[in-house]
Amino acid sequence: MTLQDEGGSASTAASELGLANVGGVFVVLISGLGIAMLISMCEFAWEARKIVNEEGGNFWKGMLREFRSALRTSGNTKPVKRRYGSSVPRSESKL
């Protein structure tokens, strides 16, 4: 498809995508993926920190426990960490 310029010469309406243009698309996609992964890791660490603060314990062990729970594909619940010295009898804790 050609268009006529004011001077009467024909020019193409859209130029072809060169290697630089196609490469730029992939740079944008990969950088967006990297930013999304960084944000998701920060969100995961934030939520794991909140859980560890509520339950008490080591941050890194809690992170590992939450990560294993996220990767586990069997079941839809994660095990509850029992606290020593809780007032709930063992028979009632299995709901």
MDTraj code that builds the backbone (N, CA, C; nanometers):
import mdtraj as md
import numpy as np

residues = "MET THR LEU GLN ASP GLU GLY GLY SER ALA SER THR ALA ALA SER GLU LEU GLY LEU ALA ASN VAL GLY GLY VAL PHE VAL VAL LEU ILE SER GLY LEU GLY ILE ALA MET LEU ILE SER MET CYS GLU PHE ALA TRP GLU ALA ARG LYS ILE VAL ASN GLU GLU GLY GLY ASN PHE TRP LYS GLY MET LEU ARG GLU PHE ARG SER ALA LEU ARG THR SER GLY ASN THR LYS PRO VAL LYS ARG ARG TYR GLY SER SER VAL PRO ARG SER GLU SER LYS LEU".split()
xyz = np.array([
    [0.0852, -0.1160, 0.0000],
    [0.0000, 0.0000, 0.0000],
    [0.0904, 0.1231, 0.0000],
    [0.0687, 0.2102, -0.0889],
    [0.1500, 0.3308, -0.0974],
    [0.0618, 0.4539, -0.0864],
    [0.1210, 0.5581, -0.0368],
    [0.0532, 0.6871, -0.0263],
    [0.1288, 0.7885, -0.1097],
    [0.0561, 0.8802, -0.1615],
    [0.1178, 0.9857, -0.2412],
    [0.1528, 1.1028, -0.1495],
    [0.2817, 1.1415, -0.1501],
    [0.3223, 1.2615, -0.0771],
    [0.2756, 1.3839, -0.1536],
    [0.2895, 1.4988, -0.0922],
    [0.2510, 1.6228, -0.1584],
    [0.3335, 1.6465, -0.2837],
    [0.4566, 1.5971, -0.2834],
    [0.5426, 1.6162, -0.3982],
    [0.5130, 1.5167, -0.5100],
    [0.4260, 1.4189, -0.4853],
    [0.3909, 1.3236, -0.5889],
    [0.4671, 1.1924, -0.5791],
    [0.5636, 1.1792, -0.4888],
    [0.6375, 1.0535, -0.4781],
    [0.5624, 0.9573, -0.3870],
    [0.5824, 0.8296, -0.4138],
    [0.5149, 0.7262, -0.3355],
    [0.6015, 0.6874, -0.2153],
    [0.5393, 0.6662, -0.0989],
    [0.6103, 0.6198, 0.0205],
    [0.5288, 0.5075, 0.0844],
    [0.5954, 0.4223, 0.1542],
    [0.5245, 0.3114, 0.2176],
    [0.4527, 0.3615, 0.3412],
    [0.3350, 0.3081, 0.3698],
    [0.2548, 0.3507, 0.4840],
    [0.3145, 0.2974, 0.6139],
    [0.3647, 0.1768, 0.6126],
    [0.4237, 0.1185, 0.7336],
    [0.5543, 0.0515, 0.6959],
    [0.6561, 0.0778, 0.7726],
    [0.7844, 0.0156, 0.7430],
    [0.7902, -0.1216, 0.8079],
    [0.8787, -0.2056, 0.7572],
    [0.8946, -0.3393, 0.8132],
    [0.9600, -0.3304, 0.9501],
    [0.9320, -0.4308, 1.0322],
    [0.9987, -0.4374, 1.1618],
    [1.1371, -0.4956, 1.1420],
    [1.2353, -0.4214, 1.1821],
    [1.3721, -0.4695, 1.1715],
    [1.4103, -0.5492, 1.2948],
    [1.5319, -0.6021, 1.2937],
    [1.5794, -0.6821, 1.4057],
    [1.5872, -0.5996, 1.5340],
    [1.6209, -0.4739, 1.5233],
    [1.6289, -0.3873, 1.6419],
    [1.4914, -0.3675, 1.7045],
    [1.3886, -0.3510, 1.6218],
    [1.2529, -0.3335, 1.6739],
    [1.2011, -0.4609, 1.7403],
    [1.2254, -0.5747, 1.6786],
    [1.1812, -0.7014, 1.7362],
    [1.2580, -0.7291, 1.8652],
    [1.3860, -0.7017, 1.8668],
    [1.4660, -0.7202, 1.9879],
    [1.4186, -0.6316, 2.1010],
    [1.3752, -0.5116, 2.0695],
    [1.3238, -0.4205, 2.1710],
    [1.1974, -0.4727, 2.2367],
    [1.1143, -0.5404, 2.1591],
    [0.9925, -0.5994, 2.2143],
    [1.0299, -0.7042, 2.3188],
    [1.1282, -0.7874, 2.2892],
    [1.1688, -0.8908, 2.3833],
    [1.2357, -0.8320, 2.5069],
    [1.3077, -0.7229, 2.4906],
    [1.3679, -0.6565, 2.6065],
    [1.2590, -0.6059, 2.6996],
    [1.1548, -0.5483, 2.6443],
    [1.0441, -0.4987, 2.7257],
    [0.9725, -0.6147, 2.7945],
    [0.9485, -0.7231, 2.7224],
    [0.8813, -0.8387, 2.7810],
    [0.9630, -0.9013, 2.8942],
    [1.0926, -0.9184, 2.8722],
    [1.1779, -0.9798, 2.9739],
    [1.1927, -0.8887, 3.0951],
    [1.2047, -0.7588, 3.0731],
    [1.2149, -0.6679, 3.1873],
    [1.0840, -0.6644, 3.2658],
    [0.9719, -0.6711, 3.1985],
    [0.8423, -0.6774, 3.2676],
    [0.8282, -0.8051, 3.3484],
    [0.8752, -0.9159, 3.2928],
    [0.8728, -1.0426, 3.3649],
    [0.9614, -1.0359, 3.4884],
    [1.0784, -0.9761, 3.4759],
    [1.1685, -0.9621, 3.5899],
    [1.1081, -0.8763, 3.6998],
    [1.0441, -0.7669, 3.6630],
    [0.9803, -0.6802, 3.7614],
    [0.8655, -0.7528, 3.8303],
    [0.7873, -0.8289, 3.7532],
    [0.6758, -0.9046, 3.8113],
    [0.7264, -1.0105, 3.9086],
    [0.8369, -1.0774, 3.8749],
    [0.8930, -1.1780, 3.9654],
    [0.9449, -1.1131, 4.0928],
    [1.0074, -0.9976, 4.0815],
    [1.0579, -0.9265, 4.1988],
    [0.9432, -0.8856, 4.2910],
    [0.8367, -0.8351, 4.2342],
    [0.7209, -0.7943, 4.3137],
    [0.6567, -0.9146, 4.3815],
    [0.6459, -1.0270, 4.3097],
    [0.5846, -1.1454, 4.3706],
    [0.6719, -1.2021, 4.4824],
    [0.8046, -1.1983, 4.4675],
    [0.8928, -1.2445, 4.5747],
    [0.8822, -1.1534, 4.6971],
    [0.8723, -1.0229, 4.6754],
    [0.8565, -0.9304, 4.7883],
    [0.7230, -0.9531, 4.8591],
    [0.6179, -0.9760, 4.7823],
    [0.4871, -1.0016, 4.8420],
    [0.4882, -1.1327, 4.9207],
    [0.5533, -1.2362, 4.8664],
    [0.5629, -1.3639, 4.9359],
    [0.6394, -1.3477, 5.0668],
    [0.7511, -1.2755, 5.0639],
    [0.8302, -1.2541, 5.1846],
    [0.7516, -1.1729, 5.2874],
    [0.6752, -1.0752, 5.2423],
    [0.5948, -0.9932, 5.3327],
    [0.4902, -1.0781, 5.4047],
    [0.4181, -1.1610, 5.3291],
    [0.3152, -1.2465, 5.3887],
    [0.3769, -1.3519, 5.4798],
    [0.4889, -1.4096, 5.4403],
    [0.5553, -1.5094, 5.5241],
    [0.6045, -1.4457, 5.6532],
    [0.6529, -1.3230, 5.6456],
    [0.6985, -1.2526, 5.7656],
    [0.5832, -1.2281, 5.8611],
    [0.4665, -1.1923, 5.8071],
    [0.3501, -1.1718, 5.8919],
    [0.3097, -1.3016, 5.9615],
    [0.3136, -1.4131, 5.8899],
    [0.2769, -1.5418, 5.9480],
    [0.3772, -1.5825, 6.0547],
    [0.5057, -1.5641, 6.0277],
    [0.6090, -1.6005, 6.1245],
    [0.5979, -1.5132, 6.2486],
    [0.5663, -1.3862, 6.2336],
    [0.5508, -1.2983, 6.3491],
    [0.4326, -1.3403, 6.4353],
    [0.3249, -1.3873, 6.3725],
    [0.2076, -1.4319, 6.4483],
    [0.2368, -1.5621, 6.5225],
    [0.3058, -1.6554, 6.4555],
    [0.3317, -1.7851, 6.5147],
    [0.4589, -1.7872, 6.5983],
    [0.5490, -1.6966, 6.5730],
    [0.6779, -1.6955, 6.6404],
    [0.7728, -1.7919, 6.5721],
    [0.8993, -1.7687, 6.5871],
    [0.9975, -1.8581, 6.5286],
    [1.0953, -1.7853, 6.4393],
    [1.1751, -1.8617, 6.3684],
    [1.2794, -1.8108, 6.2810],
    [1.2196, -1.7691, 6.1469],
    [1.2627, -1.6546, 6.0965],
    [1.2098, -1.6036, 5.9691],
    [1.2418, -1.6963, 5.8534],
    [1.3669, -1.7421, 5.8437],
    [1.4069, -1.8235, 5.7286],
    [1.3408, -1.9603, 5.7308],
    [1.3242, -2.0183, 5.8494],
    [1.2530, -2.1463, 5.8579],
    [1.1068, -2.1283, 5.8195],
    [1.0503, -2.0168, 5.8617],
    [0.9116, -1.9873, 5.8243],
    [0.8975, -1.9661, 5.6749],
    [0.9943, -1.8970, 5.6148],
    [0.9919, -1.8770, 5.4692],
    [0.9988, -2.0107, 5.3965],
    [1.0877, -2.0984, 5.4440],
    [1.1010, -2.2295, 5.3813],
    [0.9732, -2.3100, 5.3969],
    [0.9112, -2.3034, 5.5140],
    [0.7863, -2.3761, 5.5363],
    [0.6759, -2.3238, 5.4444],
    [0.6653, -2.1930, 5.4311],
    [0.5633, -2.1344, 5.3438],
    [0.5911, -2.1669, 5.1973],
    [0.7183, -2.1674, 5.1586],
    [0.7539, -2.1994, 5.0206],
    [0.7192, -2.3447, 4.9884],
    [0.7501, -2.4350, 5.0811],
    [0.7136, -2.5755, 5.0603],
    [0.5627, -2.5920, 5.0517],
    [0.4918, -2.5193, 5.1336],
    [0.3465, -2.5260, 5.1309],
    [0.2917, -2.4736, 4.9981],
    [0.3538, -2.3718, 4.9435],
    [0.3086, -2.3163, 4.8151],
    [0.3367, -2.4123, 4.7004],
    [0.4474, -2.4873, 4.7098],
    [0.4822, -2.5799, 4.6021],
    [0.4103, -2.7133, 4.6127],
    [0.3614, -2.7466, 4.7307],
    [0.2935, -2.8740, 4.7491],
    [0.1642, -2.8739, 4.6674],
    [0.1457, -2.9763, 4.5870],
    [0.0292, -2.9827, 4.5000],
    [-0.0801, -3.0719, 4.5546],
    [-0.0497, -3.1562, 4.6533],
    [-0.1527, -3.2438, 4.7081],
    [-0.2255, -3.1729, 4.8214],
    [-0.3555, -3.1792, 4.8179],
    [-0.4346, -3.1161, 4.9224],
    [-0.4504, -2.9673, 4.9007],
    [-0.5438, -2.9101, 4.9738],
    [-0.5666, -2.7665, 4.9602],
    [-0.5469, -2.6925, 5.0921],
    [-0.4938, -2.7605, 5.1934],
    [-0.4664, -2.6951, 5.3205],
    [-0.3218, -2.7199, 5.3601],
    [-0.2702, -2.6356, 5.4440],
    [-0.1346, -2.6571, 5.4941],
    [-0.1431, -2.6974, 5.6405],
    [-0.0462, -2.7723, 5.6888],
    [-0.0518, -2.8175, 5.8276],
    [-0.0407, -2.7009, 5.9254],
    [-0.1092, -2.7145, 6.0367],
    [-0.1080, -2.6116, 6.1395],
    [0.0076, -2.6393, 6.2341],
    [0.0860, -2.5366, 6.2622],
    [0.1967, -2.5508, 6.3552],
    [0.1402, -2.5485, 6.4961],
    [0.1697, -2.6530, 6.5717],
    [0.1197, -2.6617, 6.7085],
    [0.2179, -2.5937, 6.8026],
    [0.1629, -2.5222, 6.8966],
    [0.2452, -2.4573, 6.9983],
    [0.2514, -2.5474, 7.1201],
    [0.3667, -2.5505, 7.1796],
    [0.3818, -2.6284, 7.3017],
    [0.3159, -2.5538, 7.4165],
    [0.2487, -2.6286, 7.5020],
    [0.1863, -2.5687, 7.6190],
    [0.0544, -2.5011, 7.5885],
    [-0.0088, -2.5354, 7.4766],
    [-0.1384, -2.4739, 7.4478],
    [-0.2450, -2.5370, 7.5350],
    [-0.3523, -2.4652, 7.5588],
    [-0.4571, -2.5116, 7.6479],
    [-0.5578, -2.6021, 7.5781],
    [-0.5456, -2.6220, 7.4476],
    [-0.6396, -2.7033, 7.3728],
    [-0.5967, -2.8498, 7.3827],
    [-0.6850, -2.9377, 7.4300],
    [-0.6493, -3.0790, 7.4348],
    [-0.6286, -3.1367, 7.2958],
    [-0.5533, -3.2439, 7.2861],
    [-0.5211, -3.3035, 7.1576],
    [-0.6450, -3.3526, 7.0856],
    [-0.7454, -3.4017, 7.1577],
    [-0.8660, -3.4534, 7.0927],
    [-0.9450, -3.3420, 7.0240],
    [-0.9392, -3.2193, 7.0768],
    [-1.0110, -3.1081, 7.0171],
    [-0.9318, -3.0408, 6.9054],
    [-0.8020, -3.0621, 6.9021],
    [-0.7206, -2.9940, 6.8026],
    [-0.7304, -3.0577, 6.6651],
    [-0.7895, -3.1757, 6.6532],
    [-0.8051, -3.2429, 6.5241],
    [-0.9432, -3.2174, 6.4677],
    [-0.9689, -3.0997, 6.4221],
    [-1.0991, -3.0648, 6.3648],
    [-1.1020, -3.0861, 6.2181],
])
top = md.Topology()
chain = top.add_chain()
for i, resn in enumerate(residues, 1):
    res = top.add_residue(resn, chain, resSeq=i)
    for name in ("N", "CA", "C"):
        top.add_atom(name, md.element.get_by_symbol(name[0]), res)
traj = md.Trajectory(xyz[None], top)
